[in-house]
Structures are given as C-alpha cells and as structure tokens.
Amino acid sequence: MGGNITAAIQWPSFQGQAALVGTSPSGRVTIYVDPTLGQPGRQNALDLLADADRVVQANDHLFGTSAGSVNVIIFALGGATDGTGGADHMGCDYMTGNNIELCAAFGNSMRVSALFEAELSECNMGGNLCGLSTGEALSRWCAASVSNNALGDFATAPTWFNDGAPDFVSKTEPTDGSADSTGCGMAFISWLMSQSIALGTIARGLVALGAGGTFAQLYGTLTGKDPNAAWPTFISAVKSLSGGVTSDDPFGAMKSVQSALAAIRPLSHRLQLPSKQRQ
C-alpha cells in the first residue's frame, strides 16, 4: 500500500489511521487515504493528488483569492465507496474548515474532485455562509463547474420544483440540508448565469452579502434592479421551461462556466445526497 501512517490531524469524523499519499505541487493540498480501502481507494487519492491544483486554481478564480491550504482524507464516508457518502469539514474558512473528508468513489475519481471543490469552495465563504441554503447552493455549483457535473445524482432543483417551488429567493433558510431551499438556489444560480452573469461574480457577490444576504439582494446588487422583482421574474422564467425542472441547471448555463474555467487548467458542512434519495 505504501504511505506513511499518521494520526495527528483532527478530522471531522474519521477515526482510523490515515496514510499520507502526498502534497500537491503548489503545497496547498496534502492528501491522505484510509489504507483499508486498498488499491481502489489509493487510486482515488493519487488521482486527486494529480488534479488538486487544477481544482484549487479554479476555486481561486471563482472567489478571487489565492490563499489557504487544506488536508484531505479519502475514506468510506457513511460506509459508501461510490461518492454518495458526500463530504464534510468543520467550518467556512481555512482555519476551522481546512481538514476535509471526502467519500471514496471507486473507479470514478472525478466525483472525488467534485466533492473536494464542494468543501474547498466553502473555505472561502467565511462566517456561516456555507451552513445556509445560499452557500450550499453555491458550493454545489462550484463542484459541478470543475467536474462536468460529476455529482449529477446529488441534484436538488427537481425536488424543489416537484415540491411546489417554494420561494427561497426572498428568504434564506438557515440550513445546508434542505433539498427545497438548496434546489431553489441551484435553479436561481442557473438562471442568473443564463443572463451572462458569471459564476465567479455570483460567488463573490454572495460572500460580500454574508450570512444575512438573500438571492433577491444578490439579484439587486448584480443587476441594479429592484430586489423585490427577483422572485416573480425568476419563477416566471421557471414556469416557462418546457418540461419543468429536471436538473440543477434548468437554464443550461453550465457550458459558460466550463468555458471560463477551461483556460485555467494546469498541466495536469457536509455535502450529501438529497434525503429522499438516501432513504
């Protein structure tokens, strides 16, 4: 198996011995793996080691920052080895949230990269933004943008739509675990990007608003229009969609953010499935 065994890091939940795999060339990402996963888990770790700096650079681009280092452990989070166990860390900054847990995804390491960006993005949010519906939606969009939507099975916007499309634009829910409020945010961000507003602009705007901000306020800030118009304008656009909302990107905005991030590629709180899918 190889790798040095260390137990010095305080992970959110991992209690076993972690095997050091290596540190990315930038020095900003140090990766460990649970050695009991065997070769498939180690391959996930090696693949992330090769991909980590690409994700870091994309994250820096989105948030307009270039600071912070993290430790990452890959293991069977929630007992899963297909990525569905999600990811976890302890806070929205590089001080309290820099020890990141990722679920292994045997045979599909891009899912691990996506989970990594979901948590890394939250380290740039500060305060408690990553524990709110706005921050959760943002982190999931960041994850999708660096991985060609490798976590498509985590989609929440269809759940929100099928539950009657409640308004979480005018208000922010104080949780990162609701499929309805997260799903509303996913669809709203898709809508904003379809109007040529970049994901990085949205990310920096939400961080500036902080934990007290709403998507309606973000709309007002980014467009110069009345924040009170955000919800009725958005829901009208949703109702005009042929076939309704069937993914987290109902307005087809993913290509724009992927194109923006493609030029950056170098050579070489807990994200979970919606509760209805975990039952």
N, C-alpha and C positions, 0 to 999 in steps of 0.2 A: 504493500500500500504506500509506503513512504510517507514523509512529512513528519515534522516534529510535533509531539503531543504537548499541548499547553492547556491550562485551566485557569489562567489569570484573569480572563475577561469575564465581566458580569453580563451575561446575555439575558434578554427578557424572560426566556423560559427554558432554554436548552440547559440540561444538567449533566450531560455526558462529557467525555474528553474530546476536545477539538484538535484536529490535525491541521497544522499550518500547511497551506498549499503554496502561497507566495504573495508578493506585493506587486501591484501594477507598476509599469514603468514610471508613471507620474509620482508614485509614492503615496497616492491618496486613497488607495483601496487595498486592504490586506484581507486575504480570503482564507477561510478555514472550512473544513468539512468534517462531518461525523464519519469517522473511519468505518463504522459498522455498515455504512451504505455500500461498501465495496467499490468496484470499478465504475459502475454507472454513476454513483454519486461523485466520485472523484472526477469523472469526465465532465459533469456539470460544473464542478469547481474550476477545472482547467479552462473550460470554455469561457466561463465568466472572467477568469483572470485575463484572457486574451481580449475580451470585449469590454472590460470595465472602464477603460479610459475613453472609449468612444461614448459610452453612456454618460460618463462624468462631463465630457466636453459638451454634449448635447444639453445636459442639465444646466451647465454654466450658461450656455447660450439662452436657454429659456428664461432663466431667472436673473441674468445679467450680473452674475457673480463669478468668482474664481477663488474659492476658499473652502476649507473643510476637508477632513479625511475621515474615513469610516473603516470599521471592521465588519466583516460579513461571515456568517456561518450558514452553511447549507446542510440541512438535515431533513428528516421526515416530519415536517411540521404538521401537527394534527394527525400524524400517522400516515400521511399521504406521500407518495413519490411521483406524482404526476402534475405537481404545481398547484393543485386545488387546495392545499393547506394554507396558501397565501403567504403573507409576510408580516413581520412585526418589528417594532422598535419602540423606544420609550418616550420620545418627545419630538417636537417640531424644530429642533436645531442640532448643531453639530456637537453640542456639549452633552445633552441628555439623550439624544437620539442616534448617536454615532455607532452603536453596536446593533447591527441589523441581522435579523433572522430571515432566511429565505427557505421556502419549501423546495425540495429537490424535484426535478422534472425529468425523469429518466428518458433519454432519447430525444429530448426537446429542450435544449439549453436556452433557446431564445425566450422561453417562458421564464426562466430564471433571471435573464437580463431584464425582462419587463418588470418582474417583481422587485428587482434591485432598484430600478428607476422609480417605481411607486414609492418606495421608502426614502430613497435619496432625495427626491423632489420635496418631500415633507420636511427634510432637514433645512430647507431654505425658506420655510414658511414662518418660523418664529411664533412666539406666543402659543395659542391653542388652535390656530387656524386648521392644522391638519386633523384636529379632532371634531371638526364641524362638517356639515354637508357640503359647503363650498370648497373647502380644502380637500376633502375626499374626492370630489368630482375632478378637481384639478390634478391631483396626483394620479388618478386613473387615466386621464387624458395624456399626461406626460408619459406614463408607462406605455400606452398604446402607440404614441408617436415614435418611440425609439425601437419598437419591436414589431412593426407591421401588424399591430393589434393581436399579438400572440396570446393575449388573455381574453379573447372574444367571449369565452364562456362565462366570464365574470360580469357580463352586461347587465345593467340595471335599468336603463331607459325603457326597454319594453315593459318591465314590471310597473314602472311609474305610469306609463301610458295605459296599460291594461287595468290599473287601479283607479282610473278616472282622471289622471293627470292633475293632481293637486298642485297648488301654487307654492313652490319653494324658490321662486324668483324674488318675490316681495319680502320673504322672510327666510331666515337661515335656521336650519334645525341644529341643535347643539349635540349632534352625534355623527359619527362616521360609519354607523352600522345600519342605516335605513336605506333599503333599496329604492323607496319612493323619492326621498329627498336627494339622494345621490344621483338617481336616474334622471330627475328633473335637471340637475346641474349638468349632467353629461349631455343631454339634449340641448340645453341652453348654450353651452360652450360650442357645440357643433354648429348651432345657428349663428352665433357670433362670428365664428371663423368663416362661415359661408358668405359673410358680408365683408370679407377681406380684412378681418381683424386677426392678427397673428396670435398663436398660442402663447408666445413669449410676452406679448403685450397684455394678454389676459392674465397670465401668471403674475407679472409684476404689478398689475393693477389690483389683483386680489390681495397680494401681500401688503400693498400700501394701505388698503382699506382695513386690513386686520380682522380680528375675530368679530368685531361689531358690524362688519360690512355685509351687504346683500348683493345678489346678482343684479338686482334692479339699480342699486347705486353704481355698480361696475358699468352697467349699460349707460347710465347717465354720464359717467366720467369719460368713457371711451368714445361716445358718440356725440356728446354735447346736447343730447335730447333729454326730455323730461323723464326722470327715473320711473315715474308713475305709468309711463307708456310701455315700459319693458314687458310686463306680463301680458297685457292684451295684444301687443304686437307679436310677441313670441308665440302665444297659444294659437293665434290666428294662423301663423305660419305652420304650426304643427297640424292643425285641423285640415290644412290644405294638402298635406302629404298624401300621395296615393299609396294606399296600403298601410297607413299609420306608421308607428314607430317599431321597427323590428331589430334595431341595433343601437349601440351607443353613439352612432354617428348618422342620425337620420337625414342630415342635410349634406352628407357626402363631402365633408371638409378635410378628411384625413390626408388626401393627396397633397394639399397645400403645405401642411406642416412637415410631411415627409420630404418634400422637395427642399424646404428651407433647411432641414437638418442634414440632408444628404451631403452637402458641401463641407460639413464639419468632420465627417468620418476620418479618423486617423487610419493609417495602415494598421492594419488590424484594430401611527397607531395601527392597526393591523388590517391588511387587505385580505378580504375573504370573499368567497362566492356569495351571491345573494342567498339569504337564509332559506328561501323556498327551494333552491337547488341543492342545499346541503342536507335537506331532510331525507 
